[in-house]
Amino acid sequence: MEKKVTVRDIVKKKGREKIVAITAYDYVTTRIVDQAGVDIILVGDSVGMVVHGLPSTIPVTMDMMLLHVESAARARPRALLVGDMPFLSYETSIEDAVYNAGLMLKKGAEAVKIEGGSEVADVVKAMVRAGIPVMGHIGLTPQRHLLIGGYRKRGVRKPEAEKIIEDAKELEKAGVFSIVIEFTAADVAEEVTREVSVPTICIGSGPSCDGQILVLHDILGLSEQTPPFAKKYADLKTIILDAVSRYAKEVREGVFPGREHSFYSEAYNSREG
């Protein structure tokens, strides 16, 4: 068995080796992406949209996330398994934040991710003091899409770019081991990567970060709407549709199941003889 990836291993990759991260939400997908050799598997709150059909990540609950974290953890991945903290699981109080993050670890996560910059620095500090590794998330923060005016590009204007860079520095000081930068101008993400000593992991923020992350369903062609920054590496929707259509056709035509898919009683065989 290959060596287990730890938080320390991720930090050491900064400036030396690109970090490969991806989402997965259950035992099966976690097992498969881990076999592909990724470094980080994020059980993301995007599960609410891509698996449960919710309109955003806001309705996602702790119970939902804990269920998916526990399922993914059963795959015992070599990659670092990170649980995404859902909306209102860490904003209401520091005590709630630490408690809920602790529940993630009890279900098998090896770190947690929270959205926000300087406004969540105290939460990060408290989690780290409690022994919980934290991944930050700045730029486009989907849980705050109502506040920021939708799922829009971030860091295009100078004041916003400066705020993103400052947020990254505050998260670094608070103790995060890495920072996700989402849908942010590539030159701003590059500047953040230079300014902080922890790895940056981009999604839709250019090639200069220390690593990249994408949603599994986007790269497999299973998403209803693929973000402009995602790349589709397969078209599983077409493959699945074709397979199920052929199955339905064979059932209706009496082709499936065939004799090779069935077994018979001894009484039946003796009558045949």
Order of alpha helices (4+ residues) and beta strands (2+ residues): alpha-beta-alpha-beta-alpha-alpha-beta-alpha-beta-alpha-beta-alpha-alpha-beta-alpha-beta-beta-alpha-alpha-alpha
